[in-house]
């Protein structure tokens, strides 16, 4: 009986992990945009996408903190987070490169 309960528990854990991993993959987005210096709240760098969405990145590296820099990037939205910037959707950048 204990073995059956243990197996059911393990199958349940594997199932939950597979669902959470697949939902994370589906939340990954990619687009192009322009880095902008926003002079609100002491100043910060945001991204305006080519379809005019404002994104507030948590982890934009110094290399890309250049006003007007064109970029291609993959990201996930951090819907559970809030920011005092109050400018755009908070995101975590997964991959980024400069567009020439």
Wavefront OBJ file of the C-alpha trace (Angstrom):
o trace
v 0.000 0.000 0.000
v 2.797 2.429 0.897
v 4.462 1.717 -2.439
v 1.250 2.553 -4.302
v 0.881 5.854 -2.428
v 4.530 6.675 -3.079
v 4.150 5.961 -6.827
v 0.995 8.057 -7.060
v 2.793 10.892 -5.287
v 5.769 10.705 -7.669
v 3.522 10.610 -10.751
v 1.632 13.648 -9.445
v 4.860 15.597 -8.872
v 6.161 14.766 -12.363
v 2.817 15.822 -13.856
v 2.799 19.150 -12.000
v 6.395 19.874 -13.001
v 5.697 19.100 -16.657
v 2.694 21.435 -16.679
v 4.628 24.273 -15.041
v 7.560 23.893 -17.458
v 5.315 23.879 -20.514
v 3.436 26.961 -19.326
v 6.747 28.785 -18.816
v 7.776 27.990 -22.394
v 4.493 29.326 -23.742
v 4.966 32.589 -21.813
v 8.233 33.394 -23.596
v 7.779 36.200 -26.121
v 10.158 37.766 -28.607
v 10.091 41.064 -30.446
v 12.125 44.044 -31.598
v 12.166 47.497 -30.108
v 14.088 50.589 -29.100
v 15.715 51.293 -25.742
v 14.515 54.585 -24.280
v 15.791 56.635 -21.375
v 12.769 57.562 -19.275
v 13.333 60.556 -17.006
v 10.638 59.624 -14.452
v 11.400 58.578 -10.850
v 15.093 59.412 -11.067
v 15.486 57.980 -14.567
v 15.611 54.446 -15.938
v 15.828 52.586 -19.245
v 12.697 51.113 -20.777
v 11.933 49.493 -24.106
v 9.306 50.579 -26.605
v 8.466 47.704 -28.918
v 7.864 48.195 -32.623
v 4.137 47.765 -31.953
v 4.268 50.600 -29.352
v 4.173 48.618 -26.106
v 6.157 50.000 -23.184
v 8.235 47.414 -21.326
v 10.095 47.951 -18.055
v 13.003 45.450 -17.976
v 14.358 44.188 -14.667
v 17.694 43.111 -16.103
v 18.727 45.310 -19.022
v 22.530 45.093 -18.990
v 24.703 48.228 -19.073
v 25.793 47.375 -22.604
v 22.235 47.934 -23.833
v 21.410 50.984 -21.683
v 21.796 53.374 -24.609
v 18.938 55.677 -25.579
v 17.834 54.874 -29.125
v 19.566 51.470 -29.369
v 17.601 49.030 -31.558
v 17.310 45.524 -30.157
v 15.840 42.064 -30.679
v 14.985 40.261 -27.446
v 13.172 37.345 -25.816
v 11.399 37.952 -22.541
v 8.787 36.885 -20.037
v 6.305 39.204 -18.387
v 6.515 39.406 -14.610
v 2.800 39.932 -13.937
v 3.170 39.225 -10.225
v 5.534 42.194 -9.770
v 4.920 45.900 -9.332
v 7.248 48.849 -9.865
v 7.349 52.443 -8.723
v 8.229 53.406 -12.319
v 4.587 52.882 -13.352
v 5.688 52.795 -16.967
v 4.966 49.711 -18.972
v 4.846 46.004 -18.297
v 7.614 44.607 -16.099
v 9.684 41.990 -17.934
v 12.713 39.769 -17.481
v 14.949 39.609 -20.553
v 16.038 36.074 -21.453
v 18.073 36.883 -24.562
v 19.002 40.144 -26.238
v 21.064 41.338 -29.179
v 21.611 44.618 -30.959
v 20.030 45.234 -34.358
v 22.268 46.977 -36.866
l 1 2 3 4 5 6 7 8 9 10 11 12 13 14 15 16 17 18 19 20 21 22 23 24 25 26 27 28 29 30 31 32 33 34 35 36 37 38 39 40 41 42 43 44 45 46 47 48 49 50 51 52 53 54 55 56 57 58 59 60 61 62 63 64 65 66 67 68 69 70 71 72 73 74 75 76 77 78 79 80 81 82 83 84 85 86 87 88 89 90 91 92 93 94 95 96 97 98 99 100
